[in-house]
Amino acid sequence: MQHLVRVAPGALIVGKPLPWTVYDAGGNVLLKQGFVIHSDMQLEQLFQRGLFYPRQEELEPDQLPDSPPEDAPPRNPFHDYRGLLKSLETTLSSLSRGDEDARLRLLGLARLIDRICEQSPDACLALVHLYAVETTATEQILFYSILCHFMGRGLGMDERRRLVLLAAALSANLALHPILDKLNASSHPLTGPQRTIIHRHPVLGTQALKNAGVNNRLLLTIVEQHHENPDGTGYPQGLAGTAILPEAQILGLAECYTALITRRGYRDRSDVGHARRVIRDSIGATPRPVIPQAMLKALTSWPPGSLVRLANNEVAVVTHRPGRSSGHILQAIMDPRGSPYKHSFRRDGDLLEFNIKALEVPEQMPSMDYSRLWGFES
């Protein structure tokens, strides 16, 4: 039996899908990843039984082969999720301390995320939307890097340039990361010191990266410019138009989209339809319309991880974007009367009966077995 670690109180959140499968003390599966706890009472009862998860070491990107074997199965982003977050936390701490290996850790993690996105693109995009209910600061940063991968790839960036972009996405909020969870949870207006830190964090982060031995000029400039706006209203320098690097604009857009679809203490989250409209409306306000267009193309009209209502009145989750011979691929999880199916059913959105009718925005996410829905071995 694999070694189990007790789940700490506070690690699980009511209404948010479980980030990993949990077990009882005997190693028996209690709840699969993707299960949603619906009340504080249910959560308390679960903790009384004892909740554990398997110990998972950090993912070690520096040990990855340059070219994985051709017959190697695609990586499962849902299985990798906790390891990625743990590796990201370690990398950010290492950068903050200025450790000797911090730069290599950062670039290695960027390379690992890029590879997982290449191998399992729809599941990676689904991660962003399934876990956007109530994100931690570390989850947000991971989502930035995933979205940057798809925009970079859609714009034809070569791998080397794309890896620099992902490394910038992972480290751009280095100076803000220690207080970001507190800021997101607060329902009060920002204080003067908090506003100062927010406006200075691109410069402070750039300096911290230099102190950690990061000397890639493109990466440092992306970090310094990622909150500049094409209309000149951004910070820290108030740059405008093409004075802003394309990569900085890509990262800024990834942050904007993530902020829209995630809940904050002072506001609820937007649905993906509204978030896509905000991105679409930005096309006319930028000298580089190809950047928001690349994001919209990558997401498609119904991004993976979205819940939708079908023409036959079933509720389904979008699992794959359209291919050459099919429309959006979906898994129906609720019958037309709103009762959950015991097992999901694959649907092709191109078929008239299974056309997507509307976005479904439930008050609480339904429970799902993510690995099974996306075709990975559980």
C-alpha positions in Angstrom: 0.0 0.0 0.0 1.3 3.5 -0.9 2.4 5.7 1.9 -0.5 8.0 3.0 -0.4 11.5 4.4 -3.2 13.0 6.6 -5.1 15.8 5.0 -4.8 19.0 7.1 -8.0 20.8 8.1 -8.5 23.7 5.7 -6.9 21.9 2.8 -10.4 21.1 1.4 -13.0 23.7 0.6 -16.7 23.4 0.5 -17.9 23.8 -3.1 -14.5 23.3 -4.7 -13.7 20.0 -6.5 -11.2 17.8 -4.6 -7.7 18.4 -6.0 -6.7 14.8 -5.4 -8.3 11.4 -4.5 -8.7 10.9 -0.7 -8.5 7.7 1.3 -9.4 6.4 4.7 -6.7 5.1 7.2 -6.9 1.7 5.6 -6.0 2.9 2.1 -9.6 2.6 0.8 -10.7 5.2 -1.7 -13.2 7.5 0.0 -13.6 10.2 -2.7 -12.2 10.5 -6.1 -10.5 13.7 -7.4 -13.3 16.0 -8.7 -15.7 15.1 -5.9 -17.4 18.3 -4.5 -18.1 18.6 -0.8 -21.4 20.4 -0.4 -21.6 21.5 3.2 -19.5 22.2 6.3 -21.3 19.3 8.1 -20.3 16.9 5.3 -16.7 18.1 5.5 -16.6 17.6 9.3 -18.0 14.1 9.0 -15.4 13.2 6.5 -12.6 14.5 8.7 -13.9 12.4 11.6 -13.4 9.3 9.5 -9.9 10.4 8.7 -8.8 11.7 5.4 -5.5 10.8 3.7 -3.9 11.3 0.3 -0.9 9.4 -1.2 2.4 11.0 -0.7 3.5 12.4 -4.0 7.0 13.7 -4.5 7.6 16.9 -6.4 7.7 16.5 -10.1 11.4 16.6 -11.1 11.5 18.3 -14.6 15.3 18.1 -14.7 15.0 14.3 -14.9 12.7 14.3 -17.9 14.2 12.9 -21.1 14.6 15.4 -24.0 12.3 13.3 -26.1 9.9 10.9 -24.4 9.4 7.5 -26.1 7.0 7.5 -29.0 4.8 4.9 -27.3 4.8 6.7 -24.0 1.2 7.5 -22.9 0.3 11.2 -22.5 0.8 12.6 -19.1 -2.4 12.9 -17.0 -2.6 16.6 -15.8 -5.2 15.7 -13.2 -2.8 13.2 -11.6 0.1 15.7 -12.0 -1.9 18.6 -10.5 -0.8 18.3 -6.9 2.8 17.7 -7.9 2.9 20.7 -10.2 1.5 23.0 -7.4 4.1 21.6 -4.9 6.9 22.1 -7.4 5.7 25.6 -8.1 5.7 26.5 -4.4 9.2 25.1 -4.0 10.4 27.0 -7.1 9.0 30.3 -5.9 10.6 29.8 -2.5 13.9 29.0 -4.1 13.7 32.1 -6.3 12.8 34.3 -3.3 15.9 33.0 -1.4 18.1 33.4 -4.4 19.2 29.7 -4.3 21.9 28.6 -6.6 19.6 26.2 -8.5 16.6 28.5 -8.6 17.0 29.5 -12.2 17.3 25.9 -13.4 14.3 24.9 -11.3 12.2 27.7 -13.0 13.2 26.8 -16.5 12.7 23.0 -15.8 9.2 23.6 -14.5 8.3 25.7 -17.5 9.6 22.9 -19.7 7.5 20.3 -17.8 4.3 22.3 -18.1 4.9 23.0 -21.8 5.3 19.2 -22.4 2.2 18.3 -20.4 0.2 20.9 -22.4 1.5 19.5 -25.6 0.6 15.9 -24.7 -2.8 16.5 -23.1 -4.0 20.0 -24.3 -7.7 19.6 -23.6 -7.2 18.2 -20.1 -4.8 21.1 -19.3 -7.4 23.7 -20.4 -10.0 21.8 -18.4 -7.9 22.2 -15.3 -8.1 25.9 -15.6 -11.9 25.9 -15.7 -12.7 23.1 -13.3 -10.6 24.5 -10.5 -11.4 28.2 -11.1 -14.1 28.1 -8.4 -11.9 29.2 -5.5 -8.2 29.3 -6.5 -5.1 29.7 -4.4 -2.4 32.1 -5.6 -0.3 29.1 -6.7 -3.2 27.7 -8.7 -3.7 31.0 -10.4 0.0 31.1 -11.4 -0.2 27.6 -12.9 -3.2 28.7 -14.9 -1.3 31.7 -16.3 1.4 29.4 -17.6 -1.1 27.0 -19.2 -2.9 29.8 -21.0 0.4 31.3 -22.1 1.4 28.0 -23.6 -1.8 27.9 -25.8 -1.5 31.6 -26.9 2.2 31.2 -27.6 1.6 28.0 -29.6 -1.3 29.6 -31.5 0.9 32.5 -32.5 3.6 30.2 -33.8 6.3 30.8 -31.2 9.2 28.4 -31.3 9.7 26.2 -28.3 12.6 28.2 -26.9 10.7 31.5 -26.9 7.6 29.8 -25.5 9.6 28.4 -22.6 10.8 31.8 -21.7 7.2 33.1 -21.8 6.1 30.2 -19.5 9.0 30.8 -17.1 7.9 34.5 -16.9 4.3 33.5 -16.2 5.5 31.3 -13.3 7.6 34.0 -11.8 6.0 37.3 -12.6 4.1 37.5 -9.3 7.1 36.5 -7.2 7.0 39.7 -5.1 3.2 39.5 -4.7 2.8 35.8 -4.0 3.2 35.9 -0.2 0.2 38.2 0.3 -2.0 37.3 -2.8 -4.2 34.7 -1.0 -5.0 37.3 1.7 -5.7 40.0 -0.9 -8.0 37.7 -2.9 -10.0 36.7 0.2 -10.5 40.2 1.5 -13.8 41.9 1.0 -12.4 45.3 2.0 -10.9 48.0 -0.2 -7.1 47.9 -0.7 -5.0 49.8 1.8 -2.4 52.3 0.7 0.5 49.9 1.5 -1.2 47.0 -0.4 -1.8 49.2 -3.4 1.8 50.3 -3.4 3.0 46.6 -3.3 0.7 45.8 -6.2 2.0 48.6 -8.3 5.6 47.9 -7.5 5.5 44.1 -7.7 6.7 43.9 -11.4 9.8 45.9 -10.6 10.4 44.1 -7.2 9.9 40.7 -8.9 12.3 41.6 -11.7 15.0 42.5 -9.1 14.3 39.3 -7.1 14.8 37.2 -10.3 18.1 39.0 -11.0 19.2 38.3 -7.4 18.4 34.6 -8.1 20.7 34.5 -11.1 18.0 34.9 -13.8 19.6 37.0 -16.5 17.5 36.3 -19.6 16.6 39.8 -20.8 13.4 38.7 -22.5 12.1 37.0 -19.4 12.9 40.0 -17.2 11.3 42.4 -19.5 8.1 40.3 -19.7 7.9 40.3 -15.9 8.5 44.1 -15.7 5.9 44.9 -18.4 3.1 42.3 -17.7 0.8 44.9 -16.1 1.3 47.6 -18.8 -1.8 48.2 -21.0 -2.0 49.1 -24.7 -3.9 52.3 -23.8 -1.1 53.5 -21.4 -3.1 53.1 -18.2 -1.0 50.2 -16.9 2.0 50.1 -14.5 4.8 50.5 -13.5 5.9 52.7 -16.5 2.6 53.6 -18.3 3.9 52.1 -21.6 1.4 52.0 -24.5 0.9 50.3 -27.8 3.8 48.4 -29.4 6.2 49.7 -26.7 4.9 46.7 -24.7 6.4 43.3 -25.6 4.0 40.9 -27.2 4.9 38.3 -24.6 4.1 40.8 -21.8 0.7 41.4 -23.4 0.1 37.6 -23.6 0.8 37.2 -19.9 -1.4 40.2 -19.0 -4.2 38.7 -20.9 -3.8 35.3 -19.2 -3.9 37.0 -15.9 -7.0 39.0 -16.9 -8.9 35.9 -18.1 -8.0 33.9 -14.9 -9.1 36.8 -12.7 -12.5 37.0 -14.4 -13.3 33.3 -14.0 -12.1 33.0 -10.4 -13.9 34.0 -7.2 -12.6 36.8 -5.0 -13.6 37.9 -1.5 -15.1 41.1 -2.9 -16.9 39.6 -6.0 -18.2 36.4 -7.5 -16.6 34.8 -10.5 -17.7 35.4 -14.1 -18.8 32.6 -16.3 -16.7 31.7 -19.3 -19.1 33.3 -21.7 -18.7 36.7 -20.1 -14.9 36.3 -19.8 -14.7 35.5 -23.5 -16.7 38.6 -24.4 -14.3 40.7 -22.4 -11.4 39.2 -24.3 -13.2 39.7 -27.6 -14.0 43.3 -26.8 -10.3 44.0 -26.2 -9.4 43.2 -29.8 -10.3 46.7 -31.1 -8.2 48.3 -28.3 -4.9 46.8 -29.0 -2.4 47.2 -31.9 -1.9 43.4 -31.7 -5.4 41.9 -32.2 -3.8 38.6 -33.0 -3.1 38.0 -29.3 -6.7 38.1 -27.9 -7.7 36.3 -31.1 -5.2 33.5 -30.3 -6.7 33.1 -26.8 -10.2 32.9 -28.2 -9.2 30.4 -30.8 -7.5 28.2 -28.2 -10.4 28.3 -25.8 -13.1 27.9 -28.5 -16.6 28.9 -27.9 -17.0 26.2 -25.2 -13.7 25.7 -23.4 -12.9 22.2 -22.0 -14.1 22.0 -18.4 -17.2 24.1 -19.2 -20.6 22.7 -18.2 -23.3 23.0 -20.9 -26.9 22.3 -21.6 -27.5 20.1 -24.7 -30.4 20.2 -27.2 -31.8 17.1 -25.6 -31.7 18.9 -22.2 -28.9 16.8 -20.8 -26.1 18.6 -18.8 -22.6 17.7 -20.1 -19.0 18.7 -19.5 -16.9 19.7 -22.5 -13.9 17.4 -22.6 -12.4 18.1 -26.0 -12.3 20.9 -28.5 -13.5 20.3 -32.1 -11.4 18.1 -34.3 -11.3 17.6 -38.1 -14.2 15.1 -38.1 -16.2 16.1 -35.0 -17.5 19.0 -33.0 -16.9 19.6 -29.4 -16.7 16.2 -27.6 -18.7 16.1 -24.4 -19.6 13.7 -21.5 -23.2 13.9 -20.5 -23.3 13.7 -16.6 -27.0 14.6 -15.9 -30.2 13.4 -17.5 -32.8 15.9 -18.9 -34.6 15.9 -15.5 -31.4 17.0 -13.7 -30.5 13.6 -12.1 -26.9 12.6 -12.2 -26.0 9.6 -14.5 -24.3 6.7 -12.7 -21.9 6.6 -15.7 -21.3 9.4 -18.2 -22.1 9.2 -21.9 -20.0 10.4 -24.7 -21.7 13.0 -27.0 -20.6 14.6 -30.2 -21.6 18.3 -30.3 -22.0 18.2 -34.1 -25.0 15.9 -33.9 -28.3 17.7 -33.8 -29.5 16.0 -30.7 -26.4 16.9 -28.8 -25.8 20.5 -30.1 -24.8 22.8 -27.3 -27.7 25.0 -26.4 -26.3 27.1 -23.6 -23.7 27.5 -20.9 -24.7 25.8 -17.6 -23.7 27.8 -14.5 -24.7 25.8 -11.4 -24.5 27.3 -7.9 -22.1 24.5 -7.1 -20.0 22.3 -9.4 -21.3 18.7 -9.7 -18.9 15.9 -8.7 -17.0 14.2 -11.5 -14.2 11.7 -11.9 -11.9 13.8 -14.0 -9.4 11.2 -15.1 -12.1 8.8 -16.3 -14.0 11.6 -18.1 -10.9 12.6 -20.0 -9.9 9.0 -20.9 -7.0 8.5 -18.4 -6.7 5.5 -16.2 -8.0 6.3 -12.8 
